[in-house]
Amino acid sequence: MASPRIILTGGSKGLGLAIIRILLEKHNARVATLSRSYPDELKSVVEKYGPERVIVVQGDVGKSEDNVKVVKAAVDAFGGLDSLILNAATLDPVGK
Ligand SMILES: NC(=O)c1ccc[n+]([C@@H]2O[C@H](COP(=O)([O-])OP(=O)(O)OC[C@H]3O[C@@H](n4cnc5c(N)ncnc54)[C@H](OP(=O)(O)O)[C@@H]3O)[C@@H](O)[C@H]2O)c1
């Protein structure tokens, strides 16, 4: 796939941010991420690759409206989706 279109939840830090960097650097991916915070480390990734390659939606995976928001942002920007990486809050309950 030339430039896979991916949503990765929880890309603001930790494993999620590391995976985003690898997807952008090594796989020419386009990535949309959903996290509650938007720290400087993630801002610098957006500045480096630009909004054509990486989109940040601030929100909570426990809220369906926030999940809809990131899907809509990714589909609007990338024209579709190829993969979903559900990394955020895998161990703790986040709502219904
Ligand atoms: N590291 C390990 O050894 C290990 C082992 C087993 C499983 N895991 C799982 O692997 C995943 C990543 O681990 P990690 O060590 O990288 O954790 P981390 O450093 O705490 O990062 C978690 C990421 O998920 C986001 N997040 C958490 N709750 C969220 C919510 N309700 N809505 C949206 N975003 C949310 C955080 O962003 P915000 O805080 O900005 O929302 C952050 O970007 C987690 O699901 C963890 O449970 C990790």
The ligand as a Tripos MOL2 file, in Angstrom:
@<TRIPOS>MOLECULE
LIG
   48    52     1     0     0
SMALL
NO_CHARGES

@<TRIPOS>ATOM
      1 N1          3.6130   -0.0220   28.3550 N.am      1 LIG1
      2 C1          3.3270   -1.2800   28.7070 C.2       1 LIG1
      3 O1          4.1780   -2.0290   29.2530 O.2       1 LIG1
      4 C2          1.9510   -1.8820   28.4350 C.ar      1 LIG1
      5 C3          1.6660   -3.1810   28.8110 C.ar      1 LIG1
      6 C4          0.3870   -3.7150   28.5490 C.ar      1 LIG1
      7 C5         -0.5660   -2.9490   27.8980 C.ar      1 LIG1
      8 N2         -0.2560   -1.6780   27.5680 N.ar      1 LIG1
      9 C6         -1.2930   -0.8920   26.8950 C.3       1 LIG1
     10 O2         -0.7640   -0.2950   25.7220 O.3       1 LIG1
     11 C7         -1.3390    0.9970   25.5380 C.3       1 LIG1
     12 C8         -0.2490    2.0630   25.4750 C.3       1 LIG1
     13 O3          0.5370    1.9930   26.6480 O.3       1 LIG1
     14 P1          1.5630    3.1340   27.0090 P.3       1 LIG1
     15 O4          2.5130    2.5470   27.9740 O.co2     1 LIG1
     16 O5          2.0860    3.7700   25.7760 O.co2     1 LIG1
     17 O6          0.5960    4.1440   27.8100 O.3       1 LIG1
     18 P2          0.7030    5.7330   28.0190 P.3       1 LIG1
     19 O7          2.1040    6.1930   27.9000 O.co2     1 LIG1
     20 O8         -0.0520    6.0160   29.2730 O.co2     1 LIG1
     21 O9         -0.1110    6.3110   26.7700 O.3       1 LIG1
     22 C9         -1.4800    6.0640   26.6550 C.3       1 LIG1
     23 C10        -2.0280    6.8500   25.4740 C.3       1 LIG1
     24 O10        -3.4320    6.6430   25.4210 O.3       1 LIG1
     25 C11        -4.0880    7.9060   25.5460 C.3       1 LIG1
     26 N3         -5.3120    7.7140   26.3050 N.ar      1 LIG1
     27 C12        -5.4700    7.1210   27.5210 C.ar      1 LIG1
     28 N4         -6.7560    7.1400   27.8900 N.ar      1 LIG1
     29 C13        -7.4270    7.7620   26.8720 C.ar      1 LIG1
     30 C14        -8.7840    8.0840   26.6630 C.ar      1 LIG1
     31 N5         -9.7340    7.7680   27.5540 N.pl3     1 LIG1
     32 N6         -9.1240    8.7080   25.5130 N.ar      1 LIG1
     33 C15        -8.1840    9.0270   24.5940 C.ar      1 LIG1
     34 N7         -6.8700    8.7520   24.7390 N.ar      1 LIG1
     35 C16        -6.5150    8.1160   25.8650 C.ar      1 LIG1
     36 C17        -3.1090    8.8160   26.2370 C.3       1 LIG1
     37 O11        -3.3470   10.1600   25.8690 O.3       1 LIG1
     38 P3         -4.0460   11.2560   26.7930 P.3       1 LIG1
     39 O12        -3.6120   11.0090   28.1990 O.co2     1 LIG1
     40 O13        -3.5570   12.5320   26.1900 O.co2     1 LIG1
     41 O14        -5.5040   11.0390   26.5820 O.co2     1 LIG1
     42 C18        -1.8020    8.3410   25.6110 C.3       1 LIG1
     43 O15        -1.6200    8.9170   24.3470 O.3       1 LIG1
     44 C19        -2.2860    1.2300   26.7170 C.3       1 LIG1
     45 O16        -3.5960    0.8960   26.3180 O.3       1 LIG1
     46 C20        -1.7920    0.2640   27.7680 C.3       1 LIG1
     47 O17        -2.8320   -0.1370   28.6170 O.3       1 LIG1
     48 C21         0.9720   -1.1250   27.8070 C.ar      1 LIG1
@<TRIPOS>BOND
     1     1     2 1
     2     2     3 2
     3     2     4 1
     4     4     5 ar
     5     4    48 ar
     6     5     6 ar
     7     6     7 ar
     8     7     8 ar
     9     8     9 1
    10     8    48 ar
    11     9    10 1
    12     9    46 1
    13    10    11 1
    14    11    12 1
    15    11    44 1
    16    12    13 1
    17    13    14 1
    18    14    15 2
    19    14    16 1
    20    14    17 1
    21    17    18 1
    22    18    19 2
    23    18    20 1
    24    18    21 1
    25    21    22 1
    26    22    23 1
    27    23    24 1
    28    23    42 1
    29    24    25 1
    30    25    26 1
    31    25    36 1
    32    26    27 ar
    33    26    35 ar
    34    27    28 ar
    35    28    29 ar
    36    29    30 ar
    37    29    35 ar
    38    30    31 1
    39    30    32 ar
    40    32    33 ar
    41    33    34 ar
    42    34    35 ar
    43    36    37 1
    44    36    42 1
    45    37    38 1
    46    38    39 2
    47    38    40 1
    48    38    41 1
    49    42    43 1
    50    44    45 1
    51    44    46 1
    52    46    47 1
@<TRIPOS>SUBSTRUCTURE
     1 LIG1         1 GROUP 0 **** ****
